[in-house]
Amino acid sequence: MNKHASCIPPEPDTSGPAGIRAVNVAVDLPVWKTFSYRMPDGLAPDMVLGRRVRVPFGKRTANGYAVGITEECEIEGLKDIAAILDAEPLFPMSMVSLFDWVSKFYLCPPGQVLSALLPPGLSPSTHRIARLTEKGKAILESKTKPSNEMEMLEWVGKNPGKKIPWPAPKATSLKSRGLIEIETAHLRKSGAGPLMKSFLRMKDPADLTDIFKTLGPKQLSKRGMDLIRLIYDAGSAPSSDLRRKFGDYLINKWVNKGVLERFEAPFYRRPITGIVRDYPRPEFLFPQQEKSIEGIESLIVRDEFACCMLYGVTGSGKTEIYCRAAEAAIKRGKQVLIMVPEISLATYMEGIFSARIGERTAVYHSGLSEGERYDQWMRISRGEVDLVLGARSALFSPLGRIGLIIVDEEHDPAYKQDSSPRYQGRDTAVMRGKLENAVVILGSGTPSVQSYQNALTGKYSLISMPERVENRPIPQVLLVDMKKIEEGEKDPPLLSPTLLEAMEDNLKKGDQTLLFLNRRGYHRLFLCRACGEILKCPNCDVALTYHLNSRHLICHYCGYSTGGTGRCSACGCEAFKAYGFGTEKLEEEIEARFPGSRTARMDADTTRRRGEALRLLKKFSAGEIDILIGTQMITKGFDFPAVTLVGVVASDLSLGFPDFRAAERTFQLLSQVAGRAGRGEKPGRVIVQTFNPSHYALAAAVGNDYNTFLQKEISLRSSLGYPPFRYMAILRLQGNRKKDTAEIATEISHLIRRYSAGPKSERGELRVLGPVEAPLSKLKGKYRFQIMIKAAHPFIIQSLLKRLIASQKASLNRRGVECTVDMDPYQML
């Protein structure tokens, strides 16, 4: 009989095909395949699959995930699973094919995909430790002249079992020469799990009347009766809540008399929500809504995959369509997943769907604590939830009966993950729907060029809602050319007279105003008065931004902060001139111009504390704020009927990005923020300040002309070979030494070109651009280069890069260069 250190006691094998004794495990290491391990004796596959396991791997143990059954395998040669780490499954087997697709498409090892996509904090923290080998001890004892290598060996000799303090390439170099052995150590502190709390319940759950008769009126006071009645009716209650209400004396009295008893049980951590408390079902739908929901419901009843692009202008009533579609899917016994791009919007939308669907809803996003995320995840995994709503990470919620996926604001770049696996949430949602036979709705008032092109070519069905509900007019949009405003001005104004007058008029009417500026901070940059050098972060190739609240210059990329400007690094001069502005300075300007107004700012600085974004949105919804200044987080899907004026302070900012999607993002941002105005009974106005009024993206946004914008974008991208007409990947290389990073980037680009020069039947169409320094050539102390690759099919890029990176791994490690692949990149910096 095999010996196992399983955390779960063995149970009889009551399910699963006879003879199955092994499972496939995706190990949480950079390896590209799964491995077979023997299951503990007496356990059925259902007691292992979907759980984390600890397995021997080489000379160490590693965590992994049981992702499938090994039906035909030679059991004798397999290693045993050392431990099963979870009492309940973390994901259904229906999701394994999705994890596999993410691994292959976005080039991330399968075990690391699962580790990144499951709730954080599940696994104990780990770190790497080192021990000297005999060869390493001999070199250390030889007492050769001091060097970096000798210093590292001395440290290992004095600190066996302690966390290695150097970068991975240095440690790997010593290991490859046989001087040290590296192991992974698991910290004792466990990750997220159930929160156990003390509860009280009736020791003998007899009839309440009989209990009161037995105790008699002499023993029972009114408070005693209230305590017992509360626990009896509820079944159980947290001890802490009862102590606050009744005190320790009364509780201990009835525990000692054997009427009540204490026990421990998991306590559900409920996330804070509640912007919307009531969202009644409308008595009737408007014609375009009726037509849309009829089309969607006809897809839901088929119980098969379908994807539709719901193109509805802002204020057209898409949220009601989402509610009706969700109700239809749930009625058929299916589960629903709704994705939104921002955490603050998830909190807002959760209130709407809870009001309509009821308590069997869950919210899931990175703004929750680890404990809250764990509780929500396990509720979903147990099937206690009909609807999940959240941001990008909610896409991988363990829904076993998923029938409908809704991606709201599908155009938003926030759906793209910026760390491995670098998946696109919208596209992965479509793939999940395809793999699990679910209907997918991609909703937007400004559809992405890629999704709309898929609708035009018939890959997706197209549902249009071109009018606002109740025939409300589209907001009137006015462009203000700031070049004319600034002529002859010594200090160019932040706000044009046109916008200031409109704001004053809005305040007099008692209406609300939104001001959109997609740049936080106070001053944008500082220039040396003597030589014109920009004051930059020492770790990054970016200007430092001055923040008034902290009175510090801060780097928005690495967090570097300094209290003063110091001397110019180029000429030594101490005199600097501040230029530019952000939301802090705009807030100061508004408060000076309109001292009696109630002004608030909503950006990454003001919403850093947990719950602050929710607090601001509640205040604005309740009419307690007159003017709300914010970055792009205020542009997403909110419905505030009292907002009748929207001001876009600097509409040109996103046009200057070195990105083929810059015009698309500008059009979408302006259209979305404009859509916040006039959603109630009063008409809305939008004033857009710009230095480039003739740009086609601005002109299309002002004219609410999506089709003209789309045709221009499609023409440009088709001629230049950008998505959706070609697949694209960015290969990024970053290292501590600029020369080494540039050299290996050049070597890798030559290898790619050598491949692309092969027979066309073998390589397909492949185009390689670069290497070049990244637009942000230095970030967090690392020098950065990138190579762009375009191809007609993603497989051409994926197969090439997977082989190439594996072949260059030793060379990359030796030079201390990190290489990452970004398929379908949304961040070109």
C-alpha positions, 0 to 999 in steps of 0.5 A: 500500500502506498503512503501519502501525506494527504491533507484530506482523509481517504474516502471510499471510491464511490465514483469514476470509471473503475481502474483509474489510478492517475491524474494529470497535474499542471505544475506551477513551474515554467514547464509546458506540459502536464504530468501524470501522478498516482492518486492516493489509495481509496480516493475517487477522481472526484476527490482530486480533480479541480484541486491543488495538489503537492507533488514531487518534481525532480529533486523538489516538491511543487504545487500543481493543479489536478486537471484531468484523468490519465486513463491509459497509463503505466501506473508502476512508474509514476510518482505519488501525489504527496498531498491534496491541498483543498477539501473542495474543488476550485474549478469545474473540469469544464474550464480546463479546456479554457485554461489550456487555450489561454496557455497556448494562445498567450504563451504561458505555461499551464500551471502558471496560468492556473496560479495566476487566474485562481484567487490570490493567497490560496497557496502558501508564500514561497521563496528560493533558498540555496545550499553549498555543494561540495564543489562550492565549499571547496572553492570557498575554502580555497580563499581565492581573491575576493570577487562577487562570486566569492561574496555570494558563496560566503553568504550562502555558507553563512545563511543556509535555508534563508531567502536568496537576496539576488536576482534569479540570473545570478543564482542560476549562474552559480547553480549551472556551474554546480556551486550551489543547490536551489530549492523552493521553501514554503512559508508556514503562513497559509494563504486565503481560506475560510474565516472561522468565527465563534457562533451560538446555537440551541443545544437542544433544538426543541419547540421554543414554547417547551423551552420557555416552559422548562426554564420558567418565568423566574429564570427568564428575563425579557432580554433572556427570552429575546436572546433565545428567541433570536438564536432559535429563529436564526438557527445560529448567530455570530457570538460577536454580534450577540455580545454587542447586543446582549453582553457576556453575562447573559450569554455565559449564563445560558451556555452554562445552563446548557441551553445554548452552545458555542461552535466554530464555523466559516463566516461569510465576508460580504463585500461592501456594495450599494450605490443602487438599492432599487432597480424595478423592472420597467412596465414596457420596453421601447421598440428597439429594446424589444427587438434586441431582447427577442433576438438574444432570447432566441439564441439563449434557448438553443443552448449552443454557442453564439456571439452577438455585438450589441451596438447601442449608443450611450443611454439606449437602454443596454442595461435593461437588455442585460437584465432581461437576458440574464433573467432568461438564462437563469430561468433555463437553469443556466448561470450568468457572467457579467464583465465590466471594465472598472471596479467602481463600475462593478460595484455600481452594476452589482447593486442593479443586478442584486435588486433584480436577480436577488441574493444569488449574485456574487461580485468578484474583482481585485478590489476585494480583500483576499478573504472576500475573494476566497468566499465569493469564489467558493460560493460560486464553485459550490453552485450557490450563485446564479450570476457573477459580476466583476471586472476582468478577473471574474472571467474565470469564475468557476461556473459549472452551468454557464449559459450567458456571458455579457461583456459590457463596454467591450471596447475598453482596453482595461480588459487586457491583462498587463502581466502573464498570462497577458490575455484579452478578457473580451476575446477570452470571454468569447472563447469560453462561450465557444468552449462551454456552449454559452451565448456571449453578448459584447455590448458597447456604444463605441464598439472596438474596430476588431469586434465590429469588423467581426460583426461585419464579416459574419463571425458575430451577429449584430444587434443595433440600438441607435436611439436613446430611450424615450427618444432623448436627444443625443447631447449637443457637442461643441469643440473649442479650439484652444489655440485661439484661446491661448493667443496672446495669453501669458499664462494659458488658461486651463478652462476656456471662457465657453466652458466656464460660462456653461459651468456657472450656468449649470450651477445656477440651475442646480444641475451637475457637471462632470469634468474629464481630464485623463492626467492626475497630479498637479504639474505635468513636468519640470524644465531646467530654465538654463538648458531645457532638460526635463526632470526625470525619474532616475529609474524610468525614462519618464518625467516626474509629476508634481503632486500638491497634496504630498508636495512631492515629485512622483514617478507614476511607473515605479513610485519613486518620490522626491521632495524637491527638484534638486539640481539639473542632471545636465547642467547643474542649475537649480532653477526649474519651470513647471509646465502642464497640469493634472486633476489636482491643479484643475480641482484647485482652479475650480474651487478658486473659480466657484468657491461656493460649489461642492467639488470632488476629484475621482482619480487613482490618488483620491480612491487609493483607500478601500471604499473611497470610490464607492463613497464618492459615487454614492455622494454624486448619485445623491446630489451631494457633489456639484462638480466631479473632476476625474480621469477615465474612471468617470467615463464608464457606464454610470447613469447619473440623470442630473448630469447635464454638462460634461467638459473634456479639458484636454481631449488631445492627450491620448492622440499623442501615444505611439500606438496604432489604436490612439485614434480609436481610444480617443474617439471612444473616450470622448464618446463615452464621457459625452454619453454621461450627459443628458441621461435624465429629463433635461438635455445635455451639453458637452464641451470639448477643448482641443488643439487639434479640432480637424483630427478625424477622431475628434470630428467623428466623436463630435458628430456622433458618427461611428461609421465614418470613423470606422471606415477611416480606421479600417482603411488605415489598418488594412493598408498597414497590416494591423489588427483585425487584418493581421495578428500581432505580437510584441517581444519585449526584452529588458535588462540591467545593462543596455548593451547586453539587452540591445545585443540579445534583442538584435540576435533574436531579431536575426533568428526570427528573420532567418525563419521568416526568410524560409519557404512561404508554405512553411512560415506563412506571411510573417513581418518583423519590425525592430528591434528598437528601444521601447517608447519608455526606454527605461522602466524601473531600472531596466533598459527596454527593447522590443520587436514587433511581429505580424502574421496572418495566423496566430499559430505562426507567431506562437510556434515560432516564439515558443521554440525561439525563447526556449532555445535562447533561455540560457543566453537570456539568463547569462546576460540577465535579460528578461524576455516576455511575449505579448500577443495582441498587445494593447500597451505599446509603451 
